[in-house]
Amino acid sequence: MTKALSGDVDYETTGHGYVLRRRTDPRIAAVIHTALGEARTVLNVGAGAGSYEPADRYVVAVEPSARMRAQRPATAVPALDATAEHLPFDDETFDAAMAIVTVHQWSDTTRGLAELRRVTRGPVLVLTFDGAALDRLWLAEYAPELIAAERRRFPPITTIAHMIGPSAEVIEVPIPIDCADGFTEAYYARPEQLLDPHVRAAQSAWGFVDQASTARAVERLRADLGSGAWDARHGHLRTQPQFAGSLRLIVGRR
């Protein structure tokens, strides 16, 4: 019998090759690791293939998908088979906890965040996207259905902040032009990449857009790139070092 996983994406069937496209970007990692402060023990929940886990601290990883656990590199700690909503740890076990682009996958976000706060005595870090800022990316012109789907998925920033600490800090994380982590905004300056179905397959958002809408978006983008229409409107982005999109790091403290 196949175990039912929490969340809105089945990584048992869609997670193959995910690690090839969704790699740690060192500049985003630097923001995360700075926010961890002096924490020596770190819990990583929804750890996936291990992106952004610090190498200079003791890490415990939790990941419910067997396929994602199998893609963790040999240098990473093995991940425990558990979910955010039911963490098998005592209160205040860890110095810090992190949840990296995962809270929108949880079956019960409120319970999962409460669990992170319960088992952590120091900062709780949540890297996520602000649904209200998703339309900053030009992709909204081509795939409005994707933007609408993502807004339904991502919990409000204020909700996350409230759950993980009374004085949570919200940090707008700039996206570098050559970002190694292949989420949609990572390609703000490289629109041709989104024509590649393998690139889109590593972005769970496309799984919530029907095939007809995806095909229309891709063909319109292909046509505009071919005609020069995309560059006429957005060509300045090809040399813009950073993009202020929807990526946010929320740091909650007790």
C-alpha positions in Angstrom: 0.0 0.0 0.0 1.3 3.5 -0.9 1.5 5.8 2.0 -0.6 9.0 1.6 1.5 12.1 1.9 0.4 15.4 3.2 0.5 18.5 1.0 -0.8 19.4 -2.4 2.0 17.9 -4.6 2.8 14.2 -4.9 6.6 14.2 -5.0 6.6 10.5 -5.2 5.6 10.8 -8.9 6.7 14.3 -9.7 10.0 14.7 -7.7 12.3 12.8 -10.1 15.3 15.0 -11.1 14.1 17.8 -8.8 17.6 18.2 -7.3 19.1 19.0 -10.7 17.1 22.2 -11.1 16.4 23.3 -7.5 19.9 23.8 -6.2 21.2 26.0 -3.4 21.9 29.5 -4.5 24.8 30.7 -2.3 23.5 34.3 -2.0 20.1 33.2 -0.8 21.8 30.7 1.5 23.9 33.5 3.0 20.7 35.3 4.0 19.3 32.2 5.6 22.5 31.2 7.4 23.0 34.7 8.8 19.5 34.6 10.2 20.3 31.3 12.0 22.7 33.3 14.1 24.7 31.3 16.7 22.4 28.3 16.6 24.4 25.0 16.7 21.5 22.5 16.3 19.1 23.1 13.4 15.9 21.3 12.4 15.1 21.4 8.7 11.5 20.5 8.0 10.3 19.7 4.6 14.0 19.3 3.9 13.6 17.8 0.4 17.0 17.0 -1.2 18.9 19.2 1.3 19.0 22.6 -0.3 20.2 25.4 2.0 21.1 23.1 4.9 24.1 24.6 6.7 27.2 22.5 6.7 28.8 24.0 9.8 26.1 23.0 12.3 24.3 19.9 13.5 21.3 19.4 11.3 18.3 17.1 11.7 16.2 16.8 8.6 12.5 15.8 8.2 11.1 14.9 4.8 7.9 12.7 4.1 8.7 11.9 0.5 10.8 8.8 -0.1 11.7 10.0 -3.6 13.0 13.3 -2.2 14.9 11.6 0.6 16.6 9.4 -2.0 17.9 12.5 -3.8 19.8 13.8 -0.8 23.5 13.9 -1.5 25.9 11.6 0.4 27.3 14.6 2.2 23.9 15.4 3.7 22.4 13.8 6.8 19.7 11.2 6.2 16.2 12.7 6.5 13.6 11.3 8.9 10.3 10.2 7.5 7.9 12.5 9.2 5.7 15.6 8.6 5.7 19.1 9.9 2.3 18.6 11.5 3.6 15.7 13.7 7.3 16.3 14.7 8.7 13.5 16.8 10.7 15.7 19.1 10.4 17.1 22.6 9.6 20.8 23.3 12.5 23.2 22.7 14.8 20.5 21.4 16.6 22.6 18.8 18.4 25.9 18.8 16.8 26.9 15.5 14.4 25.5 12.8 14.1 26.2 9.1 11.4 25.5 6.5 12.5 26.3 3.1 9.9 26.9 0.4 7.7 24.1 1.9 4.9 25.6 4.1 2.5 25.8 1.1 2.9 22.0 0.7 1.7 21.2 4.2 -1.8 19.8 4.8 -2.2 22.0 7.9 0.0 25.0 7.8 -1.1 26.4 11.2 -0.4 23.1 13.0 2.9 22.7 11.2 4.1 26.1 12.2 3.0 25.6 15.7 5.1 22.4 15.8 8.1 24.2 14.5 7.7 26.8 17.3 7.1 24.1 19.9 10.3 22.2 19.2 12.6 25.2 18.8 14.0 27.4 21.6 15.5 30.0 19.2 14.7 31.4 15.8 12.3 29.7 13.4 13.0 30.6 9.7 10.5 30.2 6.9 11.5 30.9 3.3 8.4 31.4 1.2 6.8 33.6 -1.4 4.4 36.5 -0.8 1.3 35.9 -2.9 0.6 39.6 -3.0 3.8 40.3 -4.9 3.7 37.4 -7.4 2.6 39.7 -10.2 5.8 41.6 -10.1 7.2 39.0 -12.5 6.4 39.4 -16.2 5.2 35.8 -16.2 1.9 37.2 -14.9 1.3 38.5 -18.4 1.6 35.1 -19.9 0.3 32.7 -17.3 -2.3 34.6 -15.1 -3.7 31.2 -14.2 -0.4 30.2 -12.6 -0.3 33.4 -10.5 -3.9 32.9 -9.4 -3.1 29.3 -8.4 0.0 30.3 -6.5 -1.9 33.0 -4.5 -4.3 30.3 -3.3 -1.5 28.1 -2.2 0.9 30.4 -0.3 -0.2 31.3 3.3 -0.3 35.0 4.0 3.0 36.4 5.3 1.2 37.9 8.3 -0.2 34.4 9.2 3.2 32.8 9.2 4.8 35.7 11.1 2.1 35.4 13.8 2.6 31.7 14.3 6.4 31.6 14.6 7.0 34.5 17.0 5.6 37.6 18.6 8.3 39.8 17.0 8.8 38.1 13.6 11.0 39.9 11.0 10.1 39.8 7.3 13.1 40.1 5.0 12.7 40.7 1.3 15.2 38.4 -0.3 16.6 39.7 -3.7 16.9 37.2 -6.5 20.3 37.2 -8.3 20.4 37.3 -12.1 22.1 33.9 -12.3 20.1 32.3 -9.5 20.9 28.6 -9.2 17.6 27.7 -7.5 15.1 27.1 -10.4 11.9 28.6 -9.1 9.9 30.8 -11.5 11.3 34.1 -10.5 14.9 32.8 -10.8 14.5 33.2 -14.5 13.4 36.8 -14.5 16.3 37.6 -16.8 16.4 34.3 -18.7 12.9 33.9 -20.1 13.9 31.3 -22.7 14.4 28.8 -19.8 10.7 28.7 -19.1 10.1 27.3 -22.6 11.9 24.1 -21.4 9.4 21.5 -20.0 12.2 20.1 -17.7 12.6 23.5 -16.1 8.8 23.9 -15.6 8.6 20.3 -14.2 10.8 21.4 -11.3 8.3 24.2 -10.4 5.3 22.8 -8.7 3.2 25.8 -9.7 2.7 24.4 -13.2 1.0 21.4 -11.8 -1.9 23.6 -10.8 -2.4 25.0 -14.4 -4.3 23.0 -17.0 -2.4 21.8 -20.0 -4.3 24.1 -22.4 -3.4 27.2 -20.4 0.2 26.1 -20.0 0.5 25.6 -23.8 -1.0 29.0 -24.5 1.4 30.7 -22.1 4.5 28.9 -23.5 3.6 29.5 -27.1 2.9 33.2 -26.5 6.2 33.6 -24.7 7.9 31.7 -27.5 6.3 34.0 -30.1 7.2 37.2 -28.2 10.8 36.1 -27.7 11.0 35.4 -31.4 9.5 38.7 -32.5 11.4 40.8 -30.0 8.1 41.9 -28.2 9.3 40.4 -24.8 12.6 42.3 -25.0 10.8 45.5 -26.0 8.9 45.4 -22.7 11.3 43.6 -20.4 14.7 43.5 -22.0 16.2 45.7 -19.3 15.9 42.7 -17.0 18.5 40.8 -19.0 21.2 42.9 -17.3 19.6 43.8 -14.0 21.7 42.2 -11.3 18.8 41.5 -8.9 15.1 41.2 -8.9 12.9 42.3 -6.0 10.2 39.7 -6.4 8.1 37.8 -3.9 10.7 35.8 -2.1 10.6 36.4 1.7 12.4 35.1 4.7 10.4 35.3 7.9 12.4 35.0 11.1 10.3 34.4 14.3 11.7 34.5 17.8 10.2 33.8 21.2 
